[in-house]
Structures are given as structure tokens and as C-alpha cells.
Amino acid sequence: MLYSKIGRGVTFTQARCREGCFVTVREKPRRLGRPKQSEQTELTADRILNVASQLFIEHGYESVSTETVATACGVTKAMVYYYFQSKANLFLAAIQATMENVRVRTEQLLASDLPLYDRLLTIAFVRLRIHTPLSLELIMRGSEKSLTDEQFRAMKEAEERLIETVARAMRRAAERGEITPGDVQLYARMYLAALGVAKESLEAQEGALEDHAKRVLDLFWHGIEYRV
């Protein structure tokens, strides 16, 4: 679901963190000599955000402090507060950045010319293959006391953008007769929820990852596939 800005002369690449999650890395054309102050500021903010995202995903909100993030980045705690003002703001930016990376990657996989079933299967395999030690619930634990209603709404909006990305592909598939016409928003929510449940139960399952992804998708697909 993700911190990104688009500007002239700015490009983006996809990198993997240790857990396999996709992290958007900002790149700008290299100039000779010492970087300008504005460029150095952006690089520092991006580094703090990327490191914080990895730490929150691995340990959860409660177990990560701004001091932990600062130490991992090699900066002072004051610098973390300078860019993000509070731990809650940093957590919000990290979750938004992570969710946006997931959305962008999902959109890329959905853009292929394969049938919808094959595209959804590919997404399922990719999502299940990425190791995240904690569930979203555990990552969020403790944040309820710190985040404002506005910050929770911002996180919800990031989630809704991912749902809408999947729903658009399902809407087009319904128009082509691949799936039963219906509430594609509901379809998308059910599909993403199924992936979440599948990921939590993966360690208890036997067999190859590909087989597990197919079993999960088939359970969902048989409810929405088009029947004459």
C-alpha cells in the first residue's frame, strides 16, 4: 500500500528489502561534485523512510522507536524528528509507502495480456513468496493510541487505492465475459483478504508454494468465474 513523489527528472526503481518486500527508491540524474543541500535532504528523508519501513514490517509499531530508526540509519534522533515530527507520522509514511509499492507492483502484474485467472495467480504467488514475519494486525498493534483519526483515514485511503487497482482489472474481465458481472469492489476485497489468510496459514501447509497459491485462487475463482 507508500511514499512517492513524481517530478521532472525523477525516476524510480524497485528494490527488495531483506524480507523481500518491494521498496521504491528515488533516483535523480547524477551531477559531478558535492550534492546540493536540497538533494541531500531528500536522500536523507528517503533513507530514513526506507529503513523505518523495514523495521516496522519486521518488528511492529510497538517495538520500533525513533531512536532505533536513527541508529539504523546512522543519523541522530533529532534528524528523524526534523523530517517526520513524530513516530506516528513516520509510521504513517512507512505504511503508505509500503502499500503504494504493493499497489504499483500489483498494477504492473495486472497490466499483462494474460487471462485474469493467470494474472491473479501470478500476484498470489508473488505475495505468498514475500516473507513478512508479522501480520498487518501485529504490525499495527499499539499504533491505535498514537495515530489520529485523520492518520487512520490516510492509511485507509492507501488500502482503498490497492483495492481499486484490482477492481479495475476485474471490471474489464467482467466486460469480456471472463467472470460473472457483479460488485467488483467486493470481488477485489475478497481476493486480497484471501491472500492475507493464505499467507498466515502458509507455514502450516504442505506442498510447493505454487500449489498453495493455486489452491487459494481456485477457492476464490470458482465463486466468480463466468458460467453460461
N, C-alpha and C positions, 0 to 999 in steps of 0.2 A: 504497500500500500505503500512522503518521500521528497526529499529536498532537491529541488531542481530549479534552475533559472535559465532562461534562454535569452541570449543576447547576441549582438553582432560579433562575429569572430570567435564564438564559443562553440566547442564541440563536446560530445560526451562519449565515454566508453563504458563498457560493462566489465567490472572486476569481481572476483569472488573473494569473500572473506573466508576465514578458516572453516566456518560451518557450511560453506557452500552457497550462502545467500548472495544474491546479486547486489552489488553496491555501485551506484552511479558515481563516476569520478569526473570531475570537471577538468577540461584541458583547454589551454589557450595557446596561441602561437608563441613559440619561444623567442625571446629577444636576447640579444647579447648584453652582457653587463648585469649589474645588480637589479633585481626586480623592483618595480615601483612599489611604494607603500601600499597602494590600493590592491595590487596583485598579491602582495604578501599577506594582507588582511584576509583576502578571500581564501588563499591557500590554508591559512591557519584555521579559519572557521570551518572549512570543509574537512580538514583533518580531524578536528575535534568532533564534528558530527559523525564522520565515518567510524571513528574509534568508539564513540558513545553508542552508536547503533549496534556494533558487535558486542559490546559489553552488556547492554540491556537485553539483547536476544539471548546471550549465554547465561546471564545471572539473574535477570529480572530487575524491576524498578527498585525494590526494597534493598537489594544487595549492592547496588551501584551508587556511589556517591560522586559528587563533583570532584572531590579530591582524587578518587580512583581514576576518573577520566583524565584529569590533569596530569597525573603521574604517568599514565599510559601514553599520553600524547607528548610528554616532555615539556609541558608548559606549566605555568602557575595556575592555582585555583582562581585567582583574581582574573586571569585572562579568560577562563571558561565563563565566568560571570559577566565579563565585559561583552562577550559575543551573545550569550544566551540568557543572561539576567537571573535565571533560576534553574534548579534541577528539573522542575516541571516543564519549563519551556524547552530545555534540552531534550527531555524525554519525548515531548510532543513532536519536535522537529525530527527526532530519530525515527519515531514510529511512522510519521508521514513520509519520510524519505524511503524507509523500507517498503511501505505499502505502494508507493509510487514505482519503485523498482519492480515489484511484483506485477503491478498493472502493466507497465511498459513491456516487460518480458512476455506476459500473457497476451498482450495485443500483438506482439511480433509473431507468436506461435499461431494465433488465430488468423493471421493475415495470409496464410498459405492457401493453395488451391485444393488441398485435400478435403475429403468429405468431413463434415462436422465431427462425426464419431472419431475419426483418426486424429483430428486436431485436439479434441478433448482428452483423448487417450495420451497423446504426447504431453499435454500440460499435466495430467495426473502423474505420469512417470517422472517428469521433471520436478514437480512439487514433492513427491514422495522420496525422491533421491536426495533432496537437500536435507542435511541433518540440522535440526534445531533442537537443542537439549530440553527446552521448556516450551510448554503450550502457551498460547496467547494469554490465557487466563492467569498463568503463573507469572508471565512477563509483566502483566498489568497489576498484579497484586500489590496493594499498598499505595497505588497512584490515586485511588479514589479520594484520599484525604488531601491531596496536593493539587490536583487538576481542577480548574474552574469549569463551570458548565459550558462556557464558550470553547474551552480547550477540548472537552469531550465531544462537542459538536464538530469541531475541526477534524478530530480523528474519525468520527462517524462519516463525515463527508469524504474523507480519503477512502474509506471502505466502500462507500456508495459508488465512487468512480470505478473501482475494480469491478463491482457487480454490473455496472452499466456497460463496461467493456465486454464482458462475457455475454450480457443480454443482447447487445447489438448483433453479435455473431449468431446467436440463437434465433433472433428475429429474421435475419436473412435466410437462415436454414429453413425456418418455417415457411417463408415465402417460396422457397424452392421445393417444398414438399419433403424435406429430409426428416422433419419432426412434426409432431402434432401442433397446430396453431393453438396458442394459449397465452398465459401470463408469463412472458419470457423473463421478467424480473424475478418471478418466483422460481422459474427453472434455474436461473443463474445462482440464486441464493442456495437452492437445494444442492446444486452441483458443488459449489465451493464449500458448503457445510459438509458434504460427503467426503471431500478431500481432507478436511480437518479431522473428521472422525477416523478416516482411514490412516492418517499419519499417526494418530495417537495409538492405534491398535496394531501398527505395523510390526513392532518388535515381538508381538505375541503370535504373529502369523508365520507359517512355514511356506517355503517356496520362494521362487525368484521374485524380485521387485516388479518385473514386468507383469507377472501373473497376478500379483496383488493389485496393481493398478488396473488391470483389465477386469478383475472381479468387481472392483468398486464401481468402475464406469458402467459395466453391464447392468449392475443392480439399479443404477440411476437411469440408464438409457432405455431399458425396457418399459419404463413408465412414460417416456416422452416420444419414442420413435413413432413415425407415421405408419398407420395401419389403414388399409383400404377396407 
